[in-house]
Amino acid sequence: MSLNEHTAQNAAIAWLKSLGYNHIPGNAIERDLKKVVLENELKNFLKTTYPSVPETARNEAFAQFTQHEGMEVAYRNQDFHRKLTQGIDIAWKDAQGNEKAKHIYPIDYTHPENNSFIVSDELSIVGKNSRRTDLIIFINGLPLIVFEFKNPFDSTVGVENAHRQLHNYVLDIPQLFDYNAICIASDGLEALHGMYSSALEWFSPWKSLDGDDTEQKAELQLETLLHGLFPKKTLLDYLQHFIFHEDHNGKIIKKGAKYHQYWGISRAVESSLENIKPNGDGRLGVIWHTQGSGKSISMAILTGILRQRPELKNPTIVIQVDRSDLDQQLHDNFVLAKDLVGDVQHAESTDDLRRLLSSDGGGVIFTTIEKFRLKDLENGKETQHPILSERFNLIVMADEAHRTQYGFESGGFAQNIRRALPNASFIGFTGTPVDGKDADTEQVFGPTIHTYDIKQAVEDGATVPIYYEPKMVPLNIKAKYTQELEEVEEQAEDTTVGVWAAVEDAAGSEDRVKTVAKDILEHFKARTKTLDGKAMVVCMSRRNCVKMYDALSVLDDCPEIAVIMTSSPGKDPVSWNAHMRTKDAMEAVKSRFKNPEDPLKMVIVRDMWLTGFDAPCAHTMYVDKIMKGHNLMQAIARVNRVFEGKPNGLVVDFIGISGFLAEATKKYTGSGGAGKPTLDLDAAVELCLEQLSIVKSLLGGFELDVINEMPATEKMKWTTSVLNGLLKDDATTEGYLKEERKLSELIAMTNSDERIWEIQEDVAIIQKLREQIRKIKYPPGAQRTKNDRIKDLISKSLESQAIVDLAAMYNLDKIDISIVDDSFQAIIKDKGGENIKIELLRRIINDELKVRMSKNIKKGRKLKDELEKVLGKYHKNSLDSIAAIKHLLDIANEMKEDDKRTKELGLTEDELAFYDLLSANSAILNEAGPVQDLVHTVVASVKKNLQLDWTKKENARAAIRLAVKKELRGKVPFSELDKLLKEVIEQAEGQYGEWPLLG
């Protein structure tokens, strides 16, 4: 049989030949079988490329490229890879005794055509054992890529067997792997690339030819890999920049980029060169790669490439994050990738940062954004951040700094960094871009350069799928509190969400926490019977975290658990002392939780560790906290990391977040955010400046310099006078608050623009006056006291019932619905890609913004009624979501059945409905033979006569009726013809009503 493993191997050779590779069979190459370098090829390359270098010096270069330091393959491979990518220095003396030197590379990376590319099959190598390799690619005689194939037509072997064979080769013929850059394991269907030392879960498909489209069909993986990675220019680029070694205390780990990292970084390099100041506006773009897909590696590779670009003249790369633990983690990753990025400096303080940025040299500087703070000086605090460097070759790389990245208010960190480095350019890395009115990733960093979303990451195996399991914790009002609740009236201002806030707080009521804790432990024990790993519990507040710890730790068979939260010894209760940790102690707990062998199995968190924290062995998250948008996506990504034997991450929901989860996952798949219109920033800035004039005129006008120079007594007099004027009647007050709100909304959406920075102090005065008005209208003390009393009463009055298994309620054996599944996302109706800033701008222009005055308070309601209403929503939220999921699963099953039937009946998808219609009337059909034959002709006659808007044109409808009637005549009794004809036309209207848009 000619259908065997050589089929895939020969196809690979054919594809490589089409890319310009020279095929030489292994038995046609004359060589010492113990040697793996084609020595003549390498010597010829050195002679041709460096003709001015004497032969003795070239021989020395040849020796360095073929002799490597290290007792083990890992060290020799690292040594060779440095020489391969960074070149070597060769020195000699000329005839006159003058010292000469040349930096020599074994590959011409700039001109791919100047290199020799040979693909050789069935090459025998003698090492500790004799082995014959399937396919090797030699570049200038260096054996850089090894392919291992398994038979596509043998059901007992697969890509894992090819991977195992490669690992055996490392032991049997280690000299080959001194040089190896990439390994390919393929069974003809799957084709995965990876590093020779990596486990199979780190081998990946290459799914894109140019970075824009992805090819999902498994049977095309080998072709896509070869045409995507192996064009000569792409391959050389990958070899030079996208492979590196990390030294983990003497253990060398080799890593290579996956396809999304390669294309994302390549686009980022292009965008950086195009948009860096002064050529562009300094917004280099956004790389949107989902959490867990290797953002830190991507940042390190990009840093290494930018540092080598001659156009950037030794740039300084500032890596900026918003938390010190992330700063340390990312810094450590960069230090490990030293071969790529060079030496890395860490700003330990604000003064240290200012010193590092004021120097002229390049390099990599790590800092948290808060180190761009204004300093306290002897004569008072700085009013504006000083300029530290006016160089243009400064690039700031921001990592997922959502909370601080948009601090463009006066003195805000985002504004300070731009004042400190006025000519710097900025690029953003994120797994969850934001686009709110006051924070917009693209507005700050530029357009999205490359997207690798959660859905694609799961399909590629870069992350594991996350599944969702809904629970419901019913809450009832205890009878003995009914009268007390009846006696309290809710008359809070609309902006005070007292009851709902109290119910959220009541998630920590003792009764409920005990119920949830018991369920968590039972669930975790059942899950870890078959899947060893760790869990995180997310609670509403620090108080609830401690309560959950207390409830869990007293249960039988509870594993070791820890509370992870910030602490304030001066304010926190003494009973929390056991959970307070120093920085070093917190790092020790973090290391223990990351270690799969450590007995610490569960952590309870509120906010800490929900972003930027990787513990691949964590596979379950128990959620008892309302989270939305990017915060929710950041949190659940803690359980999406790839880990040996881990099939998925699981989110168990006790609070009812399925709607938010569906909304967020829809947004954070590439298609979910596509096609949104963008804000016209210039128009918004102009409107903002006009609005400032309007609001200032309502105050009688003021000059900032004059107010700043007033003594304190004069300032008090001025503000009192202005306030008296604004409070003279409700209409005046409401008019001011309305115009002030327009201004504040406009400031929020435009504050990243430098033109707005100059008016921010004026706006601050206006906003302070608003706060004073609110303070006078709604004194805070009484409302706060009332809210605390209501919270306490609600917490006491609620009791928890047994947890409801929502899956069982709907007769679903299991509800592990992947959160990136289309049916899960369909819970959220597609709203059409609206942009919140554009909608807000429209409302401002159309004067549709409203403010709430004292006359707009809620009508007095009994607290009991209000509480019952909120509890109704609380329960309905969980029930509605599960009902929607059940409905969607039913639809999905129906569609699967329909697919099955169409295949069995030999019909197309749109013929099936007509088949059902005609089959239902089979008793009146005079047609011999299968009904499918009649269906084919009827559907063909309908489709032949379709035209645009045919349902609205009587002559078009008549033409279809006539065509169908012609097909049915003689096959249906005359008395039944019109009735059946009517049904066929109705079906056609339903199916082809929007032809050709959906045809």
N, C-alpha and C positions, 0 to 999 in steps of 0.2 A: 504493500500500500504506500502511495506517495503522500498520504495525509498523515503527518507525524510532527514531531517537534521541529523538524527542519522546515516545515511549511512556514511557521512564524519567523524562524531564523532567516530563511531566504527572502521573505517579504521585507524584513528589516534591512537586509543587504540591498535589495532593489530600491527601497525608499532612500537609503543613504547615498546610493550611487546617483539618484536623481538630484540630490543636494550637492553633488560634486565630489563625493568621497571616492577614493580609488580602492577597488576591491582586489585583495591579493589573498588567495587561499593560504591557510596556515602551512600546508606541506610544501608550498612554493617559496617559502622564505628560508634562506640559508642562514643559520645562526646556531650558536651554542644553546642547547635546550635548557640549560640552567640559567641563562640570561634572558631578561625580559625586555631590554631596550634594543631597538633596532639601531645599532651604533652608527652605521653609515648614514642613516637618515639624519640623526642628530648632528653628526660632524659636518655633513653637507650644509645643513641649515646654518650652523655657526660660521662656516666659511663664507657662505653667500651673504649672510646678513652683516657680518663684521669683517669685511675683507682687509681693513687697515690694521686689524689686530694680528700680531705675529702668531704663527702656528703653535709655538710653545705656550703662549698665553691662552689660545683657544683650547689647547689640550688640557690646560689647568681648569678652564671653565667646564669642559666636558667631564673632567674627573669630579668636580664639585656637584654637577647636576646628576651624577650617577653614583655618588657615595654619600651616605647619609648618617647623621649622628643618632645614636640611641640603641639600646639593647632590645627594645620591643618595637613591633610594627607601628604602634600608635605614635611613638616619638620620632621614628624615622619618617613616617608619613607627614608629620607636622613640619619636620625640618625641610623635606622636599617641597611641601606646599608653599612654605615661605619663599624658597628660591624660585619656584615656578611663578609666583605672582609678584614678588618684589624684586626679583633679579639678584645678581651678585656683582661685587666689585672685583675687577681683575687688574693687577698692576704689573708693569714690566719696565725694563730699561731699553731705550733705543740704542742705535749703534754708537751714538755719542755719549752714552751713559746717562741720558736724561730720564727722569722718572715719568712714566706715562700711566694712565689709568683709563678704564672704560667700564661703564655699568652695562652688564650683559643680561639679556633675558633669553630663555630657551624657546619663547614663542613671540612672534610679532603680533601683539594684540591690536595694533592700529590698522594693520593691513592684512586681513585674514587670508587673502589670496597668496601671500608670501610664505604660507606654511604648508607643510605636507600633511594631508589627512588620509590615513589608510585604515580600511576596515578589513579585519582578517578573521576568518572563521576556522574552527577546529584546530586551534594552535596548541601544540603539545608543550608542556612546561614540566621540568623535573625539579622538584624541591624535596621536602621530607617524604613526599609521595609523588608519583607521576600523575599528572592530570591534563585533560584536554578541555580547553575552554570553548564555549559556544561562539563567542564573538568578542573581539577586542578592538577598540578604536585607538590608533596610535596618532599622536600629533607630533610631528618632527621626531618620530621614532620613540616617543615616550608613551607607555601604555596607560592612558588616562581613564578610559571608560571600559568597564567589563559588563557584558550582557550574559545572563543565564536564562535559558528558555526551557519550558516544560511543554509537553504535548497538549495542544488544545483539544485533541480528540480522545483523550484518556480521562475519564471521569474520576479516577482515583488520585490524580495529582493536580496541583494548582500552583498559584504564585508563591504560596508559603513553602512549597518544596524547593522552588527555585531560590528563594531567600535562604533556606537552610543550606543548600548547596554552596552558595556564596560564602557563608560562614565557615563551611568545611574547607573551602579553597584558602581562606586566610590562614588556616592551620597547616594545610598541605603544601601550598606554594606561596609562602609569606612574601617572597621577594617581589611578586606581582603587586602586592598591596602597599609596598613602600611608595609606589607611584600613583596609586589609584585615586582618582578625584570623584568619580560617580559610579555607582552600580545600578544596573537595571535588572529587575526580576520580572519575568513575563511568562504567562501561559497562553499567549496568543489572544486571550480576551482581556484580562487585566494586564496592565504594564505600569510598574511602579518604579520610581527612582529614589535613591537614598544614598546614605553613606555606608561604607563597607562594614562599619562597626555597629550600626543602628539596629534596634529591634524592628520587627516587621511593622508595628503600629506607627513607626516614624517614616516608613516608606510611603510615597504619595503618588497619585496620578498627576500627569501634566495635562490640564484640561483646556488650555487656550493657545491659539496660534499667534495672537497679537495683543492679548490683554483685554479686548473688548467683549468677545463672546466666549462662552464656555460650552464645551462639548460633553454632554452627559452620557452618551451611549458607551457602555462598557466595551462593546466589540470594536470601537474605534480608538481605544486608549493607546495602543501601540503606534498607530498612524499619527495621532495627535501629538504624542510625546516626541516622535521623531521630527515631525514638521514644525513643532512648537519650540523645542529646546535645541535641536541639532542643526539648524542653519548655522553656517560657520561663524558668522558675526555674533549671533546670540550665544552660541556655545562658548566662544572665547570670552565674551563679556561675563558669562556666568562663572567660568573657571577663575577669572581674575578677581572678581568682586563679591561673589555670592556664596563662597565656601570659607569656613573658618574653624579654628580649633579653640576649645576652652580647656584650661587647666584647672581641674577641681582637686586641689591638694594632691597633685601628682597623678591623678587619673585624667587622661586626655579624652575629651569628648569632641567628636567631629560633627559639625552641623552644616547643612546646606539649605538654601532658600527653597520654598515651595513656589509653585507658579504664580500664586496671587502676590507673593512678596516680590518676586522678580519683576512682574509687570507694574506693580504699584510703585516700587522704588525707581524703576526706569522712567516712569511718567513723572515722578517727583523730581528726578534729576533734570529732565527736559524743562519742566515748569520753573524750577529754580533758576536755571540759566536764562530763561525768557523773562521772568518777572522780578528778578532781584533788582533792588535799587542800584543805580539811577535809571537802568533800562526800563523797569516796570514800576508798579506801585508798591512793591515789597510784600504783597500778599501772594505767597508761593502756592497756596492751595491746601486742601484737606485730603488726607488719606483715611478713608473710612474702612477699617478692617475690624471685624467683630472681636470682642474680648476672647482671649484664649487662642487666637490664630497667629500669635507670634509677633506682636507689635514691637516688643523691645528689641528683638532680633532685626526687624525691619529698620528701626531707628538707628541701630548700630551700623548696619550695612550702608544705609544712606549717608550717615556721617562719614564713614570711611571713603566713599566715592567722592563726596563733595570736597573733602580735604585734599584729594589728589587732583582735582580739576585745575589745570593751569590758569584758566580764565578767572578763577576766584582768588588767585594770588595768596595762598596760605590763609584761608578763612578761619575765623573763630566760630565754633558751633556752641551755642548756649542751650543746654538741655534743661528745660524748665518744667517743674511739676508743682502741685499745690499742697503736698503733704510730705513731711520729713521721712515717713516710713517708705513712701513711694520713691522719694529721692534716693534713699539708701539702696533700695531694691534695684532700681534702674541703674544706679551708679555701679553696683556690684556686677550687674550683667554686662555693662560696658567694659569694666576692668577685665572680666573673663574673655571678652572679645578684643583683647589688646592688639592682636595681629591685624585686626581691621582698622581700629580707630586710633591707635597710638596711645600716647600718655593722656590720662584723664585727670583734670584738676577738680577739686570739690570745694565750693565756697562754704566755709564753716560759719561765717557771720556776715552781716551787712558790710562791715568794713573790709572783710576779706574779699567779698564779691566786688566791691568798688575798686579794690586794688587790682584784681585779676582783669577786670574789664577795661581798666585804664591803660593796660600794657598794649604794645603794638603787635606782639606775636600772635600766631594762630593758636590752634589747640582746641580742646573740648573742655567746657566748664559746666559743672553741674550746680544747680541751685533750686531752691524753692522760690516761688514767686514772691512770697512775703518778705524775702530779703531785699526786695526793691521798696522798702518802706521809707518813710520820711524820718529823719533822725532828730533826736532832741539835742539841741545845741545849747551853749551857755546862755545865749540871749533869746532862747525860745525854740520852738520846733520849726524845722524847715517848712516853708510854704509851698515849695515846688522842688521836685527831684532835680539834682544837678546833672548836667550832661557828663557822661563818663567816657564816651567814645563817639566820634563822628565818622568812623570808618564805614565804608559801604559793604565790606566783605564780612559782615556780622550776620549770622543766621540763627534765629531763635526757633528751637524745635519744642513745641508744647505738647505735653502728653496728658490728655484726658483731664485737664484742669477746669472742670465745669464751674466750680463755685467761684473761682477767682479770675477766670479768663476774661470776664466781661465787666471787671471793676473799673469802668471808665469815668466814674465820678471823680471830682477833684481830690487828689491824694490817693485815689484807688490804685491798686497794684498794676492793673493793665495799662492805665494811663502813665504811671511812673516809669514802667519799663520802656515805653515809647519815648518819653522825655529823656530818659537816661541814654538811649541808643537811637537818636532820631533818624539815622540812615540804615538801621537794621531791617532785615526782612524776616517774615514769620511764616512757619509752616505748622499745621496742626495734625496730630495723630489722634484718632478717636474711634471707639467702637459704637458710640452713641452720640452722633451730632445733635445739637439742640437748635431749635428755631423759634424760640419764644419772642415776645415783644421786646424784652430787655436783654436777650442773649441769643446770638445767632452765630453759629460756628462759621458758616460760609461768609457772612458779612465781615467777620474779623480776619479770617485767614485766606479767603478767596474760594473759588469754586472747588467742588470735589474732584480730585484728580483721578482717584481709583476707588472702587467699591468692592469689598469682599464681605458680604453680609452673613448673618447668622444661618440663613437657609443654605447658602452655598458651602459654608464651612462644615455644616453637618453632612451634606451630600458627599463632600470630599473626605470626610473622616478627620479633618483638621481639629474639630471639636466633636464631642459625643452629643447625640440628641438629648434635649431636655423634655421630660414628660411631666404631665400635670395630674394631680390626684386631688379632687375636691372633697372637703369635709364641711359639715355645718355644725356650729355649736349654738343650739337654740338658747335664747335668753328670755326669761319670763319675769314679770313683776311679782314680787312676793306680796301675798294678800295683806299682810299686816302693815305694809307701807302705803296701801291704797289711799287711805284718808289723808295722810300727810302730804302725798303728792297732789291730791285734789285741792289742798289749801294754798298751794304755791301757784302764782300766776306768772306766765312767761310774757314779759313785755320788753324784752331786750331789743336794742337797735338791730337792724337787719344784718349789719356786718358782724355781729357777735353770734357765733354759731354755738351757743352754749350747750344745747342738748346733745347735738351730734358729737361735739368735742368730749362731753362727759361720757357718752357711750363708748367712744374710742378708749378713753381712760379706764372705763369699767372692764375693758378686756383683761385688766389685771385684778379683777375682783377674785377674792380667795377661792370661791366656789368654782369659778370658771377655770382658773389656772390649774387647779388640781385635776379637773376633768381633762383638760388638754394635755397636761404633763403625762397622765396615765396612758392616754392614747399614743402620744409620741413614743414613749418607751416601748409599748407593745409593738408598734409599727416598726421601730428601728431594730428591735430584736428579731422580728420576722424577716426583715430585709437582709440583715447581716448573717442570717443562717446560710444563705446561698451566695451572698455577695459581700465579701469583707470590705470594710471602708469606714468612712467617718461622716458626721452630720453637723449641720449648723442650724440653730434655732434663732429666728429673727423675731424680736419682741418690740412692742410699741414704744417703750420708755426704759430708762435705766432701772427704775423701780420695778417694772414688770420683769426685767431680766433677772433681778435678784429673786423675785417671787417665784419665777419659773425654776431657777436653780434650787431653791428651797423645796419646791414641790417635787422635782425630779429626784433629788439626792436622797430623799427618805424612802423611795420606792425600792422594793426588792430587786436585786440583779441590775441595779442602775450602774452603767459603766462610769469611768472617771469623766467628769465634765468640768468646764471652766466658764466663768463669765468674762467677756471681753468688752470693756467699756472704759471711757475716760473717768477720772475721779477728781474730786475736789475735797481734800481732807478737812478744810475749814468749814465746808457746807454740808457734806454728805453725812448721813447717819452713821453712828459708830458701828451699827450692825453690818454696814457694807465694807468694813475694813478688810475683811478676808479677800475681797475682790479688787483691792487697790494694789497696783504694781508699779515698780520703777520701770524705766525704759528698758533696762537690761533684762528684768524679770519678764516683761512682755515679750521681748525677743526670744527668750528661752521657751515660753509657752508656744509661740509661733512655730519655732523649730520642732517642738514636740508634736504639734498638731499636723505638721506637714509630713512627719515621719510615719509611714503606714504601720510600722511595727510598734509604735509607742502606744501605751494603754489609754492615753487621753483620746477618747472617741467622739466627744461632742462638745461644741462650744455654743454659748448663748450670746448673741450680739444685738446691738441696736443699730449703730451706724458703722462702727469700726469693722474693718476686714470685709466690708461689702463692696469695696472697690480696690483694684490693684493688688489683691491678695490671691496667691495661687497655692492651693493645696490639692494637687491632682487626685489624691486618694479620697477626697470628699465627694460623696455621690448623692447625698440627700439634703434638701433644705426644707425645714418646717417653717412656714410663714404665718406669723400672727401679728402682722403689721401692714397697714395700708401703704402701698408704694405704687408709684406711677412712672410712666415715661422712662427717661434714661436712667433714673435711680433704680427702677425695678429691673431693667435689663442688666445694669451693672451688677445688681445683687444676685440674680439667678445664674449669671455666668460663673459664679464661684463653683458650680457643680458641673460645668461643661468641659473641663479639661480632660484630655486623653490620658488614660492610665491603664496599665496592663489588666485585662480581664474585666474592665468596666464598660458595660454595654450602653449605659445612659446615665444622665443625671435625673433626679426626680424632685419636683417641687410639690410639697403637700400643703394645701391651703386651708387654714382654719378661720380665715377672716373674710373671705369672699373677694379675691382679686382677679378672678378669671376674665372679667370684662377689661380691666386695665391691662392684663397680660396679653389678651388678644389684640388690643389697640396698640400696645407697645411693639409686639412682634411684627405686626403689620407694618408699622412705621419703620422698623429697623431691618426689614428686608428691602433690598434695593428698589423693587417695584413700588413699595408702599409710599416712598417719598418722591417718586418721580413726577415730573411735569408740573411742579409747583411754580406759580409766577413769583418773581422776585420784586422786592421793594425798590422803588425809584428813590434812592437815598438822597440825591440832590433835591428832589421835590420835597421830601420830608424835612430836610434841614432848613430849606427856605420857609416852609410852613412853621417850623419850630421858632425861627427867629421872628417871624411875624406875630406868633402867639405870645412871645415874651413881651413885645411892645404892647399888645392888648392888655395883658395882665398887669404890667407896670402902670399903665394909664388908670386902671381901676384903683390902684393904690395912690394915685396922685403923682406918680412918677418918683424915681429916686436914682441917685448916682452912687454906685458902690464905693468909690473912693471917699465920697463925703461921709457915708455911714461908717466906714472903717475908721475915719479920723475922729468921729464923735467920741466924747467921753461917755462912760457907762450911763451916767444920769441922763444924758441927751438921747442915747439909744433907747432907754426905757420910755422916755417921754414920746419919742417918735413912734415906737411900736404901739404904745397905748392909744395915741391919737389915730393911727391907721386902723387899729382893731375896732375902736369905737365907731369909726365910719363904716366899716364892713359889717358890724353887728347892729346897725340902726334898725333894720327890719329883715324878715326872713327872705324876702325877694333879693335884697342886696347881697346877703350872705350866700344864698344859693347861687346867685349869678357869679360871685367870685369863686366859690368852690368848683363850679362847673368849668370856668375858664382855666382855673389853676390845674384841674385834673387833666384837661386837654394838653396843657403845657408839660405836665409831668409824664404823660403817656408818650408825647413826642420826644421828650428828652430820653426816655427809656429806650425807644427804638432807634435813636440816632447817636447815642453817646459814644460810639466807637469812632465817630468822625471828629477830626481835630478841630473843625470849625465850631463845634459845640463846646469844646473844653473852655473856651474863653468866656462863656456866659454862665458857667455852672455855679459860680458864687452868687450871681444875681438870682438864679433859680433857687439856690439853697435858702436865701432870705425869704423868698416867696413861699417855699414849702414849710419853713418854720412858722410863718404867720398862719398857714393852714392848720398846723398842729395846735397852735394856741387857740384857734377858733374851736377846734374839736374838743380841746380840753375844757373850754368854757361851756360848750354846749352839752358835753357828755362827761361829767367829772368821773375820773377813773376809779377812785377808791370804792365808791358804793357798788359799781357794776362788778368790780373784781371780787369783792366780798360776796356779792350775790351769786356769782358764777361758782366760786369755791363751795358755797353752801349747796348749790344745785348738784355739783359734781359729787360731793360727799353723799347726798341723799340718793342720787341715782345709783352710785356704786353699792350702797347698802341694800337698795330695793331690788336689785337684779339677782336672779338665781339661774344657774346653768343646768340644762337637762343633758341627757345622754347624747353623745355626738352622733349625728346622722351620717351614715355612709350614703352619700348622694348617688354613687354608682349603683349600689344595690337597690336604692329606691326606684331607679328606672330600669331595673332588671338587666343591668350591664355587668357582665362578669368582671370586666376590668376597664378602666377608663384612662389607660395610658395613651393619651393623645399627645403626640409630639407637638410642642408649642409652635413649631414652624409649619405645621400641617395647614394646608389651605382651608380645610373645614373648620379648624379652630379659629383661624383668622377671620373667617366669614361671619363670626359672631358680631363683628364690627362692620357696620355698613360703610361702604366706601363713600366718603363725603366729597370726593372730587378734587383733592389736593389744594384745599384753601390755605392761604398764608395768613397767620394771625395778625401780622403787622399790617398787611394790606387791608384786611377787614377793619382793623382799628383805625387806620388812616381814613377809610371810607366813612366810618361812624363820626370821626372828628369833623371831617369836611361837611357831612350832612347834619351836623349838630345833633347827633343822636346819643351822645354820652349823657348819663344821668348821675346825679348825686343824691344821697339819701339824707333828708333833713329830719328833724324831730317829728314832724307830722307824718312821716312815712314809716312809723314803727309798726310792728306786727299788732294786729288786733289781739287783745288779751286772751290768752288761751290757758287752760289748766295744764300744769306741768305733766300730769298723768296722760292727758290727751296727746300732748306733744311727744311724750316718751313712747307711747303706743304707736304713734305714727312713724317715729324713727325706727323703732324695733321692727315694724312692718317692712320698711325699706331694707333694713339689715338682713332680714330673712329672705325677702323677695330677690335681693341681689344674687344670692347663692342659688336659689331655685331657678330663677330666670336663666342664669348662665348654663346650669346643667341641662335644663330643658332644651336650650338652643343647641348644646353639644349633642344631645340625644337625637334631636331632629336632623342635625347635619349628618350624623352617623347613619341614620336611616336612609337619607338621600344618597349618601355615598354607596351604601349597600345596594340600593335600587339601581344606581348607575353601573355598578359592577355587574349586576345581574343582566342589565340591558346590554352591556358590552358582550357578555357571554352569549346572549341570545342572538345578537346581530351576527356574530361569527358563525354560530350553529346554523342559522337560517340563510346565510349567504347574502345578507342585506348590508346596506350602508347605514350609518347612524341615523340619518334623517328619514330613511325608509321605514324604520321600525314602528314609528307611531302610525303610519298609514297601514302597515301590516296588521297592527292590533285592531285598527278600525275595520278593515275589510274582513279579518278573521271573525270579529264579533258578528258580522253579517253573512257568514259563510253559508248559512241555511238558505239564503235567497240567491246565492251565486250559481249560475249554470255552467261555470267554467270547469273544464276538465284539467287535471294537473294541479300542481302546487299553487297556493295563493301568491307565493312570492313572484311568480311570473306576471300576474296582474299588477302587483305592487310596483314592480320595475316600470311597467308601461305607464301606469297612472302618474307616478312621481316624475318620470321623464317628461310627460305631457305638461305637467304643472310647471316644471322648471324651465321648459322651453319657451313658455309664454310670459315669464316674469319680467317686469320692468320696474323702474323706479316709481315709488308711490302708487303701485298698482292697486292697493286696497282702496285708494281714494278716487280711482278712475273707473267709471262704470264700463267703458268700452274694454279696458284691460281685464276687468273681472269677467266680462262676458266672453272674452277670448279664451280664458282659462276654463270657464264652465263648459264652453263648446268642445274644447279639446278633451277634457275629462269625460264628457258625455259620450263622445265618439268612442273612447276606450271602453266605457261601461256598457254601451248599447249592445244588446244581444247576450250579454253576460248577466244582466240583472233584469228581472221582470219589469215591464213598463210601469206598473203600478207602484213599484218601489224605487224607481230610478231617481225621481226628484228628491226624495228623502235622503238617499245615500249620497247623491250629488251634493246636497246641502252640507252634509257632514264632512265630505272630503274638502269642500271649499273652506269650511270653518277651520279644519286642521291646517290647511295651507296658509290661512291668514295667521294662525298662531305660530306657525313654523317659519314662514317666509315673509311675515308682515313688514320687516325692516330691510328686506332685500334692496340693494346688494350689500348693505353694511354688515349684516350677519349671515349672508348667504354662503 
